[in-house]
Amino acid sequence: MAGSRRMSRARRKPGEPLHVAVCIDTRDGPGRERLLGCYQYALERNWRLYLMRQDNEDEIARLADIDLDGAIFYDRSRQLQEAVKNKGVVCVETSARHLPLADAAVFVDDAALVRMAVGHLRAVGFEHLGYCGLAGSHPSSDRAANLIKQAGPGSLTFEDRRRDGQMDIEDLIQWLRALPKPIGVLAYDDKMAERVLAACRWAEIRVPDEVGVIGIGDDELICEVTLPRLSSVALPARKIGRAAAETLERLLSGKPAEQRWRRVAPLEVVSRASTDRLPPARPAVLKAVDFMRAECHRPAGTDQVAAAVGLPRRTLDRVFHADLGRTVHDFFVELRLQNAKRLLRQTELSLDAISQSCGYSSLSAFMRMFAACTGKSPREYREDYKRERRA
């Protein structure tokens, strides 16, 4: 097989572009970001890319007609990867799914990922922790093992046969109903987390009061349209795709990979409503929270909250701080900061438009709040986020 690889490289004349199969599932954000990282590197090197989107027999049979030097994989079937490898093609993985079939791999550090998710769930008050994984997936089993290792033997795990949708959801519902409450659940990815949220709705389990849910991948389209919006661990997927292309080029030039199995740290937890759990509080405080969540995009203040609840301002401030450990003003700022970060990440709105969408009538007041809370200006936050995604 090594000989066939050398022959494949030898057929390329100096300056002739490499032919690389990109076998990446692009149905979710992390896959598309990996593809973009590969594409950007390939564009700089004038590679010829073949995007293989399916795992079926027709797609595998088509391989016989394609002259390939290398291939980059993400979330594809073992049968496809075996077929590519049997052609004597150098294979680089961008996950830990089929490592025995890969010449090298670049993938997220699962131990660091789980540690970040567990830290977030602990910080928002979940004493019990669980994991909902994908049956038959090696990376999913690794994440489950890491959760048990980091959170303790009392952690509860479940393997689902499906990754998304609401079909065959009964076993998942039964597992969720049997869990000790309240519990924070880490899901294998955002698709699985969306499925967990659907099961909670079917079972009439309150999220996040009884079950908090956090996904992996921060596919913002999924995370923002779920009900409630989904917290998720953001990954440097574009960086992983580019690093995989760099590694493939090294292997094809006869150089060894700098690291055969290269683990890349996750970026951050993007906190949303699915883990925004509040401690027990009196009805007036919960009513105030509901009002602020609904009105955080308007220039309302503590006086308006007190009026909506029907309490004097000082009384509301006192009971709110006693129950939640922060003032009404501070809670309003937290909500507005979350909204501002989301708009800075997802849109190209001007800073003035964002400040108004976050309930600030003054751009300068918005910028002072943002800098005080994050240590960065809104513009710096937006540029840093773009840079991390591109890196």
Secondary structure, 3 states (H helix, E strand, C coil): CHHHHHHHHHCCCCCCCCEEEEEECCCCHHHHHHHHHHHHHHHHHCCEEEECCCCCHHHHHHHHHCCCCEEEEECCCHHHHHHHHCCCCEEEECCCCCHHHCCEEEEECHHHHHHHHHHHHHHCCCCEEEEEEECCCHHHHHHHHHHHHHHCCCCEEEEECCCCCCCCCHHHHHHHHHCCCCEEEEECCHHHHHHHHHHHHHHCCCCCCCEEEEEECCCHHHHHHCCCCCEEEECCHHHHHHHHHHHHHHHHCCCCCCCCEEEECCCEEECCHHHCCCCCCCHHHHHHHHHHHHHCCCCCCHHHHHHHHCCCHHHHHHHHHHHHCCCHHHHHHHHHHHHHHHHHHHCCCCHHHHHHHCCCCCHHHHHHHHHHHHCCCHHHHHHHHHHHHHC
